[in-house]
Amino acid sequence: MSEFQPPALLKDGHLQSVLASLSLRRRRVQRQAEPLLRAAAPELIDCGQGVRLLAEHTPPAGVPGRMAVLIHGWEGSSRSMYMVSVGGRLARAGFRVVRLNLRDHGDSQHLNAGLFHSCRLDEVVQAVRSLQLRYPDERLYLGGFSLGGNFALRVAARAADAGLRIEQVAAICPVLDPRATLAALDGGLPHYRLYFIRKWCRSLERKRAAFPDRYDFGALERFRDLRAMTDYFVCNYTEYPDLDSYLRGYAVTGDRLARLDVPAEILLADDDPVIPIGDMQRLARSPALRIHRSRYGGHCGFIANYRLESWLDRYCARLFGA
């Protein structure tokens, strides 16, 4: 079990999850991460086959030697508070920090004609590979949050085939079984379902505006739950024949991580309202994989005190040897 112990009034998993993205925290997080943000520059990463992903790149302030690539969660971005907060801590420790946006995230809907979906692993592998080829003498660390944690684990499982040398992976509250997560989002508090539907619809409207001749989604307000909405887009805009095939396509349960040979640690919370803790029992056991389980923390929360500081900053810094 983790040593994370929030104060009594912050022990609720839903509260932890909400506090993580509370706008009240943004000014403090940005102030602490000021060196990261001041030196950051947008960068387009060529992933081959005409695909480009947008990143925010902060060079190391001192002698280069370590690079951290961070991947946000679904409908997050390189500017999500957990990305900025953890990135700021690593930048202060001397890391090169690359905050990578997945396709159609971070206002990048105009860059690629095809829609984002969670099985688009190849382009993320190629983005990480491109960065390592550019900085071959720097040790590479990979961190991901929620869906980004799922991507980080799948990139690590493909590392040998892709020629990647990864020192350590940190997967924070990663999606393990997408079917269980989808059920949790639709069946839990309405806040989570409405939050993701609203953000997804906003992203889709930007995509439609960028490619008006290609996309006509109809009235997006017709969708009332994430399962029906996901099913529509899978069947109409991906190569997958049905929803279950698609969800299995990016699960990391079963034997997906059986050949993992990159040191990786998964951080899970028992009170996570989005990632059922029981899903961890269906992970393949690899000697390279460790599971760090916490009683508290919610979904990518881990708010440590009433100043709303994040314990994740210290956790990731320690795991990456900072």
C-alpha positions as CSV (number, residue, x, y, z in Angstrom):
1,M,0.0,0.0,0.0
2,S,1.1,3.6,-0.7
3,E,2.3,6.0,1.9
4,F,-0.1,8.6,0.4
5,Q,-2.3,9.8,3.3
6,P,-4.5,12.9,2.7
7,P,-6.0,14.8,5.6
8,A,-9.3,13.6,6.9
9,L,-11.5,16.0,4.9
10,L,-9.8,15.1,1.6
11,K,-10.1,11.3,1.8
12,D,-13.2,11.0,-0.4
13,G,-12.3,9.5,-3.8
14,H,-14.8,11.7,-5.7
15,L,-13.4,14.8,-4.0
16,Q,-9.9,13.9,-4.8
17,S,-10.8,13.4,-8.5
18,V,-12.6,16.7,-8.7
19,L,-9.9,18.7,-6.8
20,A,-7.2,17.5,-9.3
21,S,-8.7,19.7,-12.1
22,L,-10.2,22.4,-10.0
23,S,-9.5,25.9,-11.5
24,L,-8.8,27.2,-8.0
25,R,-5.5,25.2,-8.2
26,R,-4.3,26.5,-11.6
27,R,-2.6,29.7,-10.4
28,R,-0.6,27.9,-7.8
29,V,0.4,25.1,-10.2
30,Q,1.4,27.6,-12.9
31,R,3.4,29.6,-10.4
32,Q,5.3,26.6,-9.2
33,A,5.9,25.4,-12.8
34,E,6.9,28.9,-14.1
35,P,10.4,27.7,-15.3
36,L,8.7,24.9,-17.3
37,L,6.2,27.1,-18.9
38,R,8.5,30.0,-19.5
39,A,10.9,27.8,-21.5
40,A,8.3,25.7,-23.3
41,A,7.9,25.9,-27.0
42,P,5.2,24.2,-29.2
43,E,6.6,21.6,-31.5
44,L,5.2,19.4,-34.3
45,I,6.5,15.8,-34.2
46,D,6.5,13.9,-37.5
47,C,5.2,10.4,-36.8
48,G,5.4,9.2,-40.4
49,Q,2.7,8.6,-43.0
50,G,1.7,12.2,-42.8
51,V,0.7,12.2,-39.1
52,R,1.9,15.0,-36.9
53,L,1.4,15.3,-33.2
54,L,1.7,18.6,-31.2
55,A,3.9,18.8,-28.1
56,E,5.2,21.4,-25.7
57,H,8.9,21.0,-25.3
58,T,10.9,22.4,-22.4
59,P,14.7,22.0,-22.9
60,P,16.8,21.2,-19.8
61,A,18.1,24.3,-17.9
62,G,21.5,22.6,-17.2
63,V,23.5,19.8,-18.8
64,P,21.2,17.5,-20.7
65,G,21.0,13.9,-19.7
66,R,17.4,12.9,-18.9
67,M,14.2,13.3,-21.0
68,A,10.7,12.8,-19.7
69,V,7.8,12.4,-22.1
70,L,4.4,12.9,-20.5
71,I,1.1,11.8,-22.0
72,H,-2.2,13.2,-20.8
73,G,-5.6,11.5,-20.3
74,W,-8.6,11.4,-22.6
75,E,-9.8,14.9,-23.5
76,G,-6.9,16.4,-21.5
77,S,-3.9,18.1,-23.0
78,S,-0.3,19.1,-22.5
79,R,-1.7,21.9,-20.4
80,S,-3.7,19.8,-18.0
81,M,-2.8,20.6,-14.5
82,Y,-1.3,17.2,-13.6
83,M,0.9,17.5,-16.8
84,V,2.1,21.0,-15.8
85,S,2.6,20.1,-12.2
86,V,4.6,16.9,-12.7
87,G,6.4,18.4,-15.6
88,G,7.4,21.4,-13.5
89,R,8.8,19.2,-10.8
90,L,10.8,17.3,-13.4
91,A,12.1,20.4,-15.1
92,R,13.3,21.8,-11.8
93,A,15.2,18.5,-11.4
94,G,17.0,19.1,-14.7
95,F,14.9,16.9,-17.1
96,R,14.1,17.8,-20.7
97,V,10.3,17.7,-20.5
98,V,8.1,16.9,-23.5
99,R,4.4,17.1,-22.9
100,L,2.8,15.2,-25.8
101,N,-0.7,15.8,-27.1
102,L,-2.5,12.8,-28.5
103,R,-4.2,13.3,-31.9
104,D,-7.1,15.9,-31.7
105,H,-6.1,17.0,-28.2
106,G,-4.6,20.3,-27.2
107,D,-6.4,22.2,-30.0
108,S,-4.7,20.1,-32.6
109,Q,-7.8,18.9,-34.5
110,H,-6.6,20.6,-37.7
111,L,-3.3,18.7,-37.9
112,N,-4.6,15.3,-39.1
113,A,-7.7,14.4,-41.1
114,G,-8.5,11.2,-39.3
115,L,-10.3,11.2,-36.0
116,F,-8.5,10.2,-32.8
117,H,-9.3,6.9,-31.2
118,S,-7.6,5.0,-28.4
119,C,-6.1,2.3,-30.7
120,R,-3.9,4.7,-32.6
121,L,-0.8,3.4,-30.8
122,D,1.6,3.5,-33.8
123,E,1.8,7.3,-34.0
124,V,2.5,7.6,-30.3
125,V,5.3,5.0,-30.6
126,Q,6.7,6.9,-33.5
127,A,6.5,10.2,-31.7
128,V,8.5,8.8,-28.7
129,R,11.0,7.1,-31.1
130,S,11.5,10.4,-33.0
131,L,12.3,12.2,-29.8
132,Q,14.8,9.5,-28.7
133,L,16.5,9.5,-32.1
134,R,16.9,13.3,-31.8
135,Y,18.4,13.0,-28.3
136,P,20.1,9.6,-28.3
137,D,22.4,10.4,-25.4
138,E,19.6,11.2,-23.0
139,R,17.9,8.6,-20.8
140,L,14.2,8.4,-21.6
141,Y,11.5,8.3,-19.0
142,L,7.8,7.9,-20.0
143,G,4.8,9.0,-17.8
144,G,1.1,8.8,-18.5
145,F,-2.1,9.7,-16.8
146,S,-5.4,7.7,-17.2
147,L,-5.7,7.0,-20.9
148,G,-2.2,8.4,-21.3
149,G,-1.0,5.8,-18.7
150,N,-2.6,3.1,-20.9
151,F,-0.7,4.5,-23.9
152,A,2.5,4.6,-21.9
153,L,2.2,0.9,-21.0
154,R,1.4,-0.1,-24.5
155,V,4.4,1.9,-25.8
156,A,6.6,0.1,-23.3
157,A,5.3,-3.3,-24.4
158,R,6.3,-2.4,-27.9
159,A,9.6,-0.9,-27.0
160,A,11.8,-3.8,-28.1
161,D,10.2,-4.1,-31.5
162,A,10.3,-0.3,-32.0
163,G,13.9,0.1,-31.0
164,L,13.1,2.2,-27.9
165,R,15.3,2.3,-24.8
166,I,13.1,3.4,-21.9
167,E,14.5,3.7,-18.4
168,Q,11.2,3.7,-16.5
169,V,7.5,4.0,-17.1
170,A,5.1,5.6,-14.6
171,A,1.4,4.9,-15.4
172,I,-0.9,6.9,-13.1
173,C,-4.4,5.5,-12.8
174,P,-4.2,3.9,-16.3
175,V,-7.2,2.6,-18.1
176,L,-6.8,-1.2,-17.7
177,D,-10.0,-2.7,-19.1
178,P,-11.8,-0.1,-21.3
179,R,-15.1,-2.0,-21.0
180,A,-15.0,-1.7,-17.2
181,T,-14.0,2.0,-17.3
182,L,-16.8,2.8,-19.8
183,A,-19.3,1.1,-17.5
184,A,-18.0,3.0,-14.5
185,L,-18.3,6.3,-16.4
186,D,-21.8,5.7,-17.5
187,G,-23.0,4.0,-14.3
188,G,-21.3,6.3,-11.7
189,L,-22.0,9.8,-10.7
190,P,-23.5,11.8,-13.6
191,H,-20.8,14.4,-13.3
192,Y,-18.2,12.1,-14.9
193,R,-20.4,11.1,-17.9
194,L,-21.5,14.6,-18.5
195,Y,-18.0,16.0,-18.2
196,F,-16.6,13.7,-20.8
197,I,-19.5,14.0,-23.2
198,R,-19.3,17.8,-23.1
199,K,-15.5,17.8,-23.7
200,W,-15.7,15.2,-26.5
201,C,-18.5,17.1,-28.2
202,R,-16.5,20.3,-28.1
203,S,-13.5,18.5,-29.6
204,L,-15.7,17.0,-32.4
205,E,-17.1,20.4,-33.2
206,R,-13.6,21.7,-33.7
207,K,-12.8,18.6,-35.9
208,R,-15.9,19.3,-38.0
209,A,-14.9,22.9,-38.4
210,A,-11.4,22.0,-39.5
211,F,-12.6,19.4,-42.1
212,P,-16.2,20.5,-43.0
213,D,-16.2,18.4,-46.2
214,R,-15.2,15.2,-44.4
215,Y,-17.3,15.2,-41.2
216,D,-21.0,15.5,-40.5
217,F,-21.7,14.0,-37.2
218,G,-25.3,15.2,-37.0
219,A,-26.7,16.7,-33.8
220,L,-24.2,15.6,-31.1
221,E,-26.7,16.5,-28.4
222,R,-28.5,13.3,-29.2
223,F,-26.0,11.3,-27.2
224,R,-26.9,10.7,-23.6
225,D,-24.3,8.1,-22.6
226,L,-20.7,7.3,-23.5
227,R,-21.3,3.8,-24.6
228,A,-23.8,4.7,-27.3
229,M,-21.6,7.6,-28.4
230,T,-18.5,5.5,-28.6
231,D,-20.3,2.8,-30.4
232,Y,-21.5,5.3,-33.1
233,F,-18.0,6.6,-33.7
234,V,-16.4,3.2,-33.7
235,C,-18.8,1.8,-36.2
236,N,-18.7,4.8,-38.5
237,Y,-15.1,6.2,-38.2
238,T,-12.8,3.3,-37.4
239,E,-11.8,0.0,-38.9
240,Y,-13.2,-2.0,-36.0
241,P,-16.4,-3.9,-36.7
242,D,-18.0,-3.4,-33.3
243,L,-17.6,-1.7,-30.0
244,D,-16.3,-4.8,-28.1
245,S,-13.5,-5.3,-30.7
246,Y,-12.4,-1.7,-30.4
247,L,-12.4,-1.8,-26.5
248,R,-10.4,-5.0,-26.5
249,G,-8.0,-3.4,-28.9
250,Y,-6.5,-1.1,-26.3
251,A,-7.0,-3.1,-23.1
252,V,-3.8,-3.9,-21.2
253,T,-5.5,-6.7,-19.2
254,G,-5.0,-10.3,-20.3
255,D,-1.6,-11.1,-21.9
256,R,-1.0,-7.6,-23.3
257,L,1.9,-6.9,-20.8
258,A,3.2,-10.4,-20.6
259,R,6.3,-9.6,-22.7
260,L,6.9,-6.3,-21.0
261,D,10.7,-5.9,-20.3
262,V,10.8,-2.2,-19.5
263,P,10.7,-1.3,-15.8
264,A,7.1,0.0,-15.3
265,E,5.1,1.0,-12.3
266,I,1.3,1.3,-12.2
267,L,-0.2,3.6,-9.5
268,L,-3.8,2.7,-8.6
269,A,-6.2,3.9,-6.0
270,D,-8.8,1.8,-4.3
271,D,-11.3,4.7,-4.4
272,D,-10.8,5.5,-8.0
273,P,-14.3,6.1,-9.4
274,V,-13.2,5.5,-13.0
275,I,-10.7,2.6,-12.9
276,P,-12.1,-0.4,-11.0
277,I,-9.4,-1.7,-8.7
278,G,-10.4,-5.3,-9.4
279,D,-9.1,-5.0,-13.0
280,M,-5.5,-5.2,-11.7
281,Q,-6.1,-8.9,-11.0
282,R,-6.3,-9.5,-14.8
283,L,-2.9,-8.0,-15.6
284,A,-0.2,-10.4,-16.8
285,R,2.5,-10.6,-14.3
286,S,5.8,-9.5,-15.7
287,P,9.0,-9.2,-13.7
288,A,9.4,-5.7,-15.1
289,L,6.0,-4.6,-13.8
290,R,5.2,-3.3,-10.3
291,I,1.8,-2.2,-9.0
292,H,1.8,0.6,-6.4
293,R,-1.6,0.5,-4.7
294,S,-3.0,3.3,-2.6
295,R,-6.1,3.3,-0.4
296,Y,-6.8,6.9,-1.3
297,G,-6.2,9.2,-4.3
298,G,-9.3,9.0,-6.5
299,H,-8.7,9.3,-10.3
300,C,-5.4,11.1,-10.9
301,G,-6.1,13.1,-7.7
302,F,-3.6,12.4,-4.9
303,I,-4.1,15.9,-3.4
304,A,-1.9,15.9,-0.4
305,N,-3.0,18.8,1.8
306,Y,-5.4,21.7,2.2
307,R,-3.0,23.9,0.0
308,L,-4.1,21.5,-2.8
309,E,-0.6,20.4,-3.6
310,S,-0.2,17.2,-5.5
311,W,1.6,14.1,-4.1
312,L,2.0,12.9,-7.7
313,D,4.9,15.4,-8.3
314,R,7.0,13.7,-5.6
315,Y,5.9,10.3,-6.7
316,C,6.9,10.7,-10.3
317,A,10.2,12.5,-9.4
318,R,11.2,9.7,-7.0
319,L,10.3,7.0,-9.6
320,F,12.3,8.8,-12.2
321,G,15.3,9.1,-9.9
322,A,15.0,12.9,-9.5
